[in-house]
């Protein structure tokens, strides 16, 4: 059994990997516990029984993959917002354009109706398996044709005069993947939003992806579940174009729901 109950927990990925992996009997995060995975790393949990993320707890990572063979209880917050790549397959082509994924990123043009869009950048990676870390078996073994992937960063351009590095727009959103026979969503919050560019004339990142696979999903009718894959915000005065929305997918047989979904 793996249980986190400290108020603040920082997880560092093993050397030469981008994934903190837990294979355990059960996995739980107690209330008021905040888990942050080091930058550039995700969290993958495979439990043989139950996974529980308690109310008022938070997990922050580049991606979060929770898989169990019994019941997954989600009452806390999972966030990968602004944790995706600086670039990516849907990155804005040119200065100021927003990243694209499920929806097209915006164009900084002030001309009404001027938006950047093309097929490949709009849907993200052509082979999204490549976006998962190589050591994670989902990328190698799954035959499911639908793969969650990260959002893409906004447009880039110019050079930092101090460091000589390329200037980038906002990061794309990360990804969240939940898999269990029974998933109970009680006041849970799932966020994979793109980040707003902090540099003028560069685009914001696109939203990432949320994928939920279950035989049954139960949701509290008293407290709505919030899911968001919104792109990063734009700002007209700074010529920052908004990022496109991400994607939310459900693979479920039975569910009762009271959702608040933001795209």
Backbone torsions as a table, in degrees:
resi	resn	phi	psi	omega
1	UNK	NA	138.0	178.3
2	UNK	-118.9	119.3	-176.6
3	UNK	-131.8	131.3	175.9
4	UNK	-110.9	127.1	-179.0
5	UNK	-137.2	1.2	174.9
6	UNK	-74.1	156.6	-177.8
7	UNK	-67.6	-39.9	-178.7
8	UNK	-130.5	125.3	-179.5
9	UNK	-129.8	128.5	175.0
10	UNK	-112.6	121.5	178.4
11	UNK	-103.6	129.3	176.2
12	UNK	-106.6	136.1	179.9
13	UNK	-68.9	149.1	172.7
14	UNK	-59.1	157.0	-178.5
15	UNK	-58.1	137.5	176.5
16	UNK	65.3	23.8	174.3
17	UNK	-131.0	166.0	176.5
18	UNK	-126.0	31.4	-173.5
19	UNK	-151.3	122.4	170.8
20	UNK	-88.9	114.6	-173.5
21	UNK	-110.2	130.3	175.7
22	UNK	-124.1	115.3	170.8
23	UNK	-107.2	113.0	-169.8
24	UNK	-148.8	169.0	178.8
25	UNK	-69.8	-49.2	175.5
26	UNK	-146.1	160.9	-175.1
27	UNK	-140.2	129.2	-179.6
28	UNK	-142.8	145.6	174.5
29	UNK	-122.3	117.2	-175.9
30	UNK	-73.1	163.6	178.9
31	UNK	-58.2	144.2	178.0
32	UNK	67.5	18.4	177.0
33	UNK	-102.4	130.5	179.0
34	UNK	-114.8	119.5	179.1
35	UNK	-109.1	125.0	176.9
36	UNK	-119.4	124.3	176.6
37	UNK	-90.8	139.5	-175.5
38	UNK	-55.6	151.7	-176.5
39	UNK	-54.5	137.1	179.2
40	UNK	87.0	1.8	-175.3
41	UNK	-123.5	153.7	176.8
42	UNK	-117.2	177.1	179.8
43	UNK	-124.8	123.8	176.3
44	UNK	-121.6	125.8	-179.9
45	UNK	-124.8	128.6	173.3
46	UNK	-122.7	109.7	-177.8
47	UNK	-110.1	140.0	-179.3
48	UNK	-80.9	-14.3	174.5
49	UNK	-127.4	-112.7	-169.4
50	UNK	-98.5	148.5	167.8
51	UNK	-121.4	132.1	178.2
52	UNK	-135.4	124.0	174.0
53	UNK	-110.6	106.5	-170.3
54	UNK	-73.8	163.6	178.7
55	UNK	-59.3	144.0	178.2
56	UNK	65.3	21.7	172.3
57	UNK	-110.1	158.0	-176.1
58	UNK	-140.7	136.7	171.0
59	UNK	-118.9	125.7	-179.9
60	UNK	-120.3	125.0	-178.0
61	UNK	-161.1	170.6	175.0
62	UNK	-64.2	-40.9	172.6
63	UNK	-148.5	155.2	178.9
64	UNK	-130.4	122.6	177.3
65	UNK	-123.0	115.2	-179.6
66	UNK	-119.2	119.0	-177.6
67	UNK	-132.3	131.0	176.2
68	UNK	-145.4	165.0	-176.6
69	UNK	-99.9	2.0	-179.0
70	UNK	-125.3	-94.8	-174.6
71	UNK	-131.8	137.4	175.7
72	UNK	-115.3	118.0	-179.9
73	UNK	-106.3	116.7	-175.4
74	UNK	-117.0	103.1	178.8
75	UNK	-119.8	-8.6	-178.0
76	UNK	-100.8	-150.9	-176.3
77	UNK	-122.2	131.8	169.5
78	UNK	-114.5	128.1	179.4
79	UNK	-136.1	132.4	172.8
80	UNK	-126.2	20.1	-177.0
81	UNK	-61.6	130.4	179.5
82	UNK	66.9	17.9	-177.6
83	UNK	-106.9	2.4	178.1
84	UNK	-79.9	-167.4	-175.2
85	UNK	-75.7	159.2	172.9
86	UNK	-72.1	-28.3	178.9
87	UNK	-119.5	-126.2	178.7
88	UNK	115.8	170.1	-175.1
89	UNK	-63.6	-24.0	179.5
90	UNK	-107.5	20.1	-177.6
91	UNK	-63.1	143.0	-180.0
92	UNK	-58.4	126.1	-179.5
93	UNK	-85.4	93.5	179.3
94	UNK	116.8	160.5	-176.6
95	UNK	-58.5	128.7	170.4
96	UNK	90.8	-15.7	-177.1
97	UNK	-78.0	143.0	-179.9
98	UNK	-78.6	154.9	176.9
99	UNK	-69.6	152.3	-179.0
100	UNK	-118.7	149.3	172.1
101	UNK	-152.8	-99.1	175.9
102	UNK	-67.4	-32.2	175.5
103	UNK	-126.3	163.6	-178.0
104	UNK	-79.1	141.3	173.6
105	UNK	-72.7	156.4	-178.5
106	UNK	-79.2	167.1	176.8
107	UNK	-112.4	141.3	-177.6
108	UNK	-72.1	-4.3	-178.9
109	UNK	-58.7	141.0	177.0
110	UNK	-83.6	-5.4	-178.9
111	UNK	-73.4	124.6	-180.0
112	UNK	-56.0	136.6	176.7
113	UNK	84.9	-0.7	-179.3
114	UNK	-88.8	104.2	179.5
115	UNK	-133.4	144.7	-179.9
116	UNK	-86.4	131.1	178.1
117	UNK	-162.0	134.4	163.3
118	UNK	-147.9	163.7	-168.9
119	UNK	-58.0	-49.4	-173.8
120	UNK	-67.0	-45.0	-177.5
121	UNK	-72.4	-24.1	-177.7
122	UNK	-71.8	-35.2	-176.2
123	UNK	-96.6	-1.8	-178.9
124	UNK	84.5	-153.3	-173.4
125	UNK	-64.5	138.7	176.3
126	UNK	-66.6	-42.4	176.2
127	UNK	-117.5	87.7	-171.6
128	UNK	-72.3	-7.2	173.5
129	UNK	-57.3	-33.2	-175.2
130	UNK	-66.1	-16.7	-177.9
131	UNK	-80.8	-12.5	176.9
132	UNK	-87.7	146.4	177.5
133	UNK	-57.6	142.9	-175.1
134	UNK	-60.7	-30.7	-176.0
135	UNK	-80.4	-6.3	-179.2
136	UNK	-91.0	120.5	-170.0
137	UNK	-67.2	-16.5	177.0
138	UNK	-57.9	-37.5	-177.3
139	UNK	-70.1	-25.0	-174.8
140	UNK	-102.7	-32.7	-167.8
141	UNK	-106.3	-22.1	-175.6
142	UNK	-70.4	138.8	176.6
143	UNK	-106.7	3.1	176.7
144	UNK	-63.3	128.4	-177.5
145	UNK	-72.9	-10.1	-178.3
146	UNK	-107.2	118.0	-179.5
147	UNK	-119.9	130.0	173.6
148	UNK	-70.9	149.0	179.3
149	UNK	-144.7	168.7	-178.2
150	UNK	-81.8	159.4	172.0
151	UNK	-74.2	175.0	-179.3
152	UNK	-113.5	152.5	179.3
153	UNK	-72.5	165.6	178.0
154	UNK	-77.4	-180.0	-178.0
155	UNK	-60.9	158.4	-177.3
156	UNK	-129.9	164.1	178.7
157	UNK	163.4	152.3	-178.6
158	UNK	81.0	171.0	-176.5
159	UNK	-131.2	138.3	174.0
160	UNK	-67.8	117.6	-174.8
161	UNK	-67.4	-17.9	-179.7
162	UNK	-87.5	-45.8	-175.6
163	UNK	-99.7	-18.3	-176.7
164	UNK	78.8	4.7	-178.6
165	UNK	-87.5	154.3	177.2
166	UNK	-64.0	139.1	176.3
167	UNK	-84.5	137.1	-179.0
168	UNK	-120.6	157.0	172.7
169	UNK	-82.2	-157.1	-178.2
170	UNK	-72.6	151.4	176.5
171	UNK	-72.4	154.5	172.8
172	UNK	-76.0	167.4	174.8
173	UNK	-76.1	157.6	178.1
174	UNK	-85.1	-149.9	-179.2
175	UNK	-142.0	151.3	177.7
176	UNK	-129.6	131.7	-178.9
177	UNK	-132.1	118.2	179.6
178	UNK	-117.0	127.7	-178.3
179	UNK	-137.2	121.7	177.3
180	UNK	-167.7	155.2	175.4
181	UNK	-60.3	-42.0	179.2
182	UNK	-127.5	125.0	176.8
183	UNK	-120.0	123.4	177.2
184	UNK	-107.2	116.3	-179.1
185	UNK	-107.8	101.0	-178.2
186	UNK	-115.7	97.8	179.2
187	UNK	64.4	26.0	179.9
188	UNK	-76.7	154.8	178.1
189	UNK	-130.1	124.7	-179.9
190	UNK	-122.7	118.1	-175.9
191	UNK	-125.2	126.7	173.7
192	UNK	-135.3	53.7	-174.7
193	UNK	-84.9	150.1	173.8
194	UNK	-75.6	159.1	-179.4
195	UNK	-96.2	143.4	174.8
196	UNK	-72.2	140.8	176.1
197	UNK	-65.6	138.7	176.5
198	UNK	-99.0	1.7	-179.4
199	UNK	-114.4	129.5	178.8
200	UNK	-61.0	147.8	176.9
201	UNK	72.2	8.7	176.2
202	UNK	-119.7	150.5	-173.5
203	UNK	-83.3	160.0	174.9
204	UNK	-86.0	161.5	-177.2
205	UNK	-81.3	157.0	177.6
206	UNK	-80.9	162.3	173.6
207	UNK	-68.1	160.0	179.4
208	UNK	-95.0	-139.6	-175.9
209	UNK	-141.2	146.9	173.5
210	UNK	-123.9	126.2	179.3
211	UNK	-126.5	128.1	-178.8
212	UNK	-126.5	123.1	-178.9
213	UNK	-124.0	122.9	-177.9
214	UNK	-161.0	157.7	169.7
215	UNK	-74.4	-34.3	-178.8
216	UNK	-149.1	141.0	174.2
217	UNK	-122.7	126.1	174.7
218	UNK	-109.5	132.9	-178.8
219	UNK	-129.2	136.9	177.2
220	UNK	-63.6	132.3	178.4
221	UNK	-83.0	-7.4	-178.3
222	UNK	-93.9	-26.6	-177.1
223	UNK	-133.0	116.4	-175.2
224	UNK	-70.7	148.7	172.6
225	UNK	-89.8	136.1	179.6
226	UNK	-111.4	126.1	175.2
227	UNK	-127.0	135.1	-178.5
228	UNK	-142.2	129.3	173.6
229	UNK	-127.0	37.1	-179.1
230	UNK	-65.1	147.5	172.3
231	UNK	-75.9	163.0	178.4
232	UNK	-64.1	149.2	-176.1
233	UNK	-69.4	152.4	173.2
234	UNK	-101.6	169.1	178.0
235	UNK	-148.0	113.1	-173.9
236	UNK	-60.5	-45.9	-174.8
237	UNK	-62.9	-29.1	-179.0
238	UNK	-98.2	3.8	-177.8
239	UNK	55.7	43.3	177.0
240	UNK	-104.9	116.5	179.9
241	UNK	-84.1	145.0	179.6
242	UNK	-71.7	150.3	174.6
243	UNK	-81.3	153.9	177.0
244	UNK	-73.5	160.2	178.2
245	UNK	-71.2	160.6	178.3
246	UNK	-92.7	-145.7	-177.9
247	UNK	-138.7	142.8	173.6
248	UNK	-124.3	126.7	-178.8
249	UNK	-129.0	141.7	177.9
250	UNK	-121.2	134.6	173.9
251	UNK	-126.6	90.4	-169.0
252	UNK	-147.2	148.3	179.2
253	UNK	-88.9	-44.4	-176.2
254	UNK	-135.4	131.4	171.3
255	UNK	-155.9	146.6	171.5
256	UNK	-114.9	133.4	-170.6
257	UNK	-143.6	157.7	171.6
258	UNK	-144.3	86.0	-169.0
259	UNK	-101.1	153.8	160.5
260	UNK	-123.2	110.4	-174.8
261	UNK	-114.1	130.3	179.3
262	UNK	-118.7	124.1	178.8
263	UNK	-116.0	NA	NA
